[in-house]
Amino acid sequence: MTKIVFYKTDGVFYGFEEQGHTGYGESGDDVLCSALSAMTMLIINAIEISYASSVDYTIDEETTDIRLVAKGALPEYEEDESKRFAVSGLIMAYYYQLNDLIEDYYEYLSVDVIERPL
């Protein structure tokens, strides 16, 4: 099972952690794991390239654990309100997409949100 925990502060999504293999398929052929990886990389690339905002992330290739923090979603790190909204919105969209996936893949995914100041 992959466990994903999203970070929020003052109602703003600014990061997440993913831990574990989904177990949906064999390693290398797990379409659910591939979907998570693709969505995560989309978020990283969109924040860095489309919004020219910094994103700190680590990806452990062996365990597939991922940690992402986008300070640009928070007012103390980004003055431009529209950029903050866009960066946080990407992370929030991932949260809602995962909740949709849980309807069909509840045995393989777990999603939670914690209030956690940066």
C-alpha positions, 0 to 999 in steps of 0.5 A, spaced: 500 500 500 502 507 498 500 512 503 500 519 501 500 524 507 499 531 504 501 538 508 497 544 509 498 550 514 492 555 514 488 551 509 493 551 504 496 545 501 504 546 500 507 539 500 506 531 501 509 525 502 508 518 499 511 511 502 511 504 500 509 500 493 501 500 491 502 492 490 497 493 485 501 489 480 508 486 479 514 491 480 515 494 473 508 493 471 504 496 476 500 501 472 497 504 479 504 506 481 506 508 474 500 513 475 502 516 481 509 517 479 507 520 473 502 525 477 508 527 482 513 528 476 507 533 473 507 537 479 514 538 480 515 540 473 509 544 473 511 548 479 519 549 477 518 550 469 510 553 468 510 557 475 518 558 476 517 556 483 522 552 487 520 545 489 524 541 494 523 534 493 527 527 494 525 521 491 528 514 494 529 510 488 529 503 492 523 504 496 519 509 492 518 514 498 517 521 495 517 527 499 515 534 496 515 541 499 513 547 495 514 553 499 511 558 493 505 556 496 505 560 502 505 567 503 511 568 507 515 565 501 512 568 495 509 575 494 505 573 488 498 571 490 496 568 483 503 564 483 501 561 490 494 559 488 497 556 482 502 552 486 497 550 492 492 548 487 496 543 483 498 540 490 490 540 492 488 537 485 493 531 486 489 530 493 482 530 490 485 526 484 488 521 489 481 521 493 477 519 486 482 513 485 481 511 492 474 509 490 476 503 486 483 502 489 482 503 496 486 496 498 492 500 495 492 507 497 491 511 503 490 518 503 491 523 509 492 531 510 495 534 516 496 541 519 503 542 519 507 549 519 513 549 515 
